[in-house]
Amino acid sequence: MSIGTGIVLFVIGAILEFALNISVSWIDLHLVGYILMIAGAVVFVLGLIFSLRRKRTVTTNRTMVDPESQVQTTRRSTSASGDEQI
Protein backbone atom coordinates (compact mmCIF):
# COMPACT_ATOMS: atom_id res chain seq x y z
CA MET A 1 0.00 0.00 0.00
CA SER A 2 2.82 2.43 0.73
CA ILE A 3 4.33 1.89 -2.72
CA GLY A 4 1.06 2.98 -4.33
CA THR A 5 0.76 5.91 -1.94
CA GLY A 6 4.26 7.07 -2.90
CA ILE A 7 3.40 6.89 -6.59
CA VAL A 8 0.16 8.84 -6.06
CA LEU A 9 1.95 11.54 -4.07
CA PHE A 10 4.62 11.86 -6.73
CA VAL A 11 2.06 12.09 -9.56
CA ILE A 12 -0.01 14.73 -7.74
CA GLY A 13 3.16 16.72 -7.05
CA ALA A 14 4.22 16.48 -10.70
CA ILE A 15 0.79 17.68 -11.82
CA LEU A 16 0.97 20.64 -9.46
CA GLU A 17 4.47 21.50 -10.61
CA PHE A 18 4.41 20.93 -14.34
CA ALA A 19 0.80 20.75 -15.59
CA LEU A 20 -1.04 23.50 -13.75
CA ASN A 21 -0.55 27.10 -14.68
CA ILE A 22 -2.59 28.62 -11.86
CA SER A 23 -1.33 31.18 -9.39
CA VAL A 24 -2.89 31.39 -5.97
CA SER A 25 -1.96 34.26 -3.69
CA TRP A 26 -1.96 32.34 -0.39
CA ILE A 27 0.07 29.25 -1.47
CA ASP A 28 2.90 28.49 -3.86
CA LEU A 29 1.67 25.48 -5.85
CA HIS A 30 5.12 24.87 -7.37
CA LEU A 31 6.65 24.48 -3.94
CA VAL A 32 3.82 22.19 -2.82
CA GLY A 33 4.40 20.14 -5.98
CA TYR A 34 8.08 19.71 -5.21
CA ILE A 35 7.32 18.80 -1.60
CA LEU A 36 4.78 16.17 -2.70
CA MET A 37 7.20 14.70 -5.25
CA ILE A 38 9.95 14.40 -2.63
CA ALA A 39 7.53 12.90 -0.09
CA GLY A 40 6.26 10.46 -2.73
CA ALA A 41 9.78 9.34 -3.57
CA VAL A 42 10.61 8.82 0.11
CA VAL A 43 7.40 6.85 0.76
CA PHE A 44 8.01 4.75 -2.36
CA VAL A 45 11.58 3.84 -1.32
CA LEU A 46 10.49 3.05 2.25
CA GLY A 47 7.67 0.88 0.91
CA LEU A 48 10.12 -1.06 -1.25
CA ILE A 49 12.48 -1.57 1.67
CA PHE A 50 9.72 -2.79 3.97
CA SER A 51 8.17 -5.09 1.37
CA LEU A 52 11.53 -6.68 0.54
CA ARG A 53 12.28 -7.10 4.22
CA ARG A 54 8.90 -8.69 4.89
CA LYS A 55 9.29 -11.39 2.23
CA ARG A 56 12.41 -12.89 3.75
CA THR A 57 11.70 -16.34 5.18
CA VAL A 58 13.77 -18.96 6.89
CA THR A 59 12.87 -22.63 6.61
CA THR A 60 14.41 -25.19 8.94
CA ASN A 61 14.14 -28.93 8.31
CA ARG A 62 15.03 -31.45 10.99
CA THR A 63 15.11 -35.18 10.38
CA MET A 64 15.44 -37.53 13.35
CA VAL A 65 15.37 -41.30 13.69
CA ASP A 66 13.88 -42.84 16.82
CA PRO A 67 16.52 -45.31 18.09
CA GLU A 68 13.97 -47.82 19.41
CA SER A 69 11.41 -47.99 16.61
CA GLN A 70 13.68 -46.82 13.74
CA VAL A 71 10.93 -44.44 12.58
CA GLN A 72 12.14 -41.40 10.70
CA THR A 73 10.53 -38.11 11.76
CA THR A 74 10.83 -34.84 9.84
CA ARG A 75 10.01 -31.51 11.45
CA ARG A 76 9.76 -28.38 9.34
CA SER A 77 9.38 -24.82 10.62
CA THR A 78 9.11 -21.58 8.67
CA SER A 79 9.68 -18.10 10.03
CA ALA A 80 8.90 -14.87 8.15
CA SER A 81 10.84 -12.60 10.48
CA GLY A 82 14.17 -14.39 10.24
CA ASP A 83 13.91 -15.90 13.74
CA GLU A 84 14.20 -19.66 14.00
CA GLN A 85 11.14 -21.43 15.40
CA ILE A 86 11.41 -24.98 16.64
N, C-alpha and C positions, 0 to 999 in steps of 0.2 A: 504494500500500500504506500509506503514512503517513496518508492521509486516513482510511482505514478504521480504522487503529490509534488515531487521535485520537478518532474516534467511539466506539470500544469503551471507551477509557479514560474518556471523559466519561460514558458510560452506566453503567459499573461504579461510578464515583464518585457518580453521582446515586442509584443503588440503595443504596449504603452510607450516603449522607446522608439520603435522604428515605424509603426503603422499609423499611429494617431498624430494628427497635426492640430491639436487643440491646446489652447493655453488657458489655464485656470489661474486666477490671481492668488488663491490661498494655498496652492500646492504645486510643486514642480513635478509634473508627470514623468519627465525624463529621468529624474533622480529616483523616483519610485520604481520606474521600470528597471533601472540598473540594480536597485536593492533587491527587487523580486528575482531578477535573473541570478544574482549571486546567491540568494537564499535557496533558490531552486537547485542550483548546482551543488550546494553544500548538502541539501536534503537528499539529492540523488546519490551522491557519493556515499553518504552515511547509510542510506538504504541498501546500496550494493554491498558495503562492508558487512552490515548486519545479516543480510540474506546469505552471503557466502559463509559467514561464521556459523549460522544456524544449521546449514546443511552438512556439516562435518559430523560423521558418525564413527563410532568405534565398535567393532564386533569382536567378541572374544568367544572362541570355541574351546571347550575342554572335553577331552575324551578320557574316561577312566574305565578300568576293568576291575570288577569285584573279584578279589582273590579266591573267595569260597565258591561262588557260583559261575565264575568265568563269563559273566554277562557284561557286555560293553555298554557303557552309558555315555551319552554325549550331552553336554550342557552348553547352550548358546545364549549369550546375553548381548544386547545392543544398547548403546548409550549415545544419545544425540548431543550431549554436552561435552563429550570428551572424557568424562569420568567413567572408570571401570565399575560395572555392576556385576556382582557375583551372586 
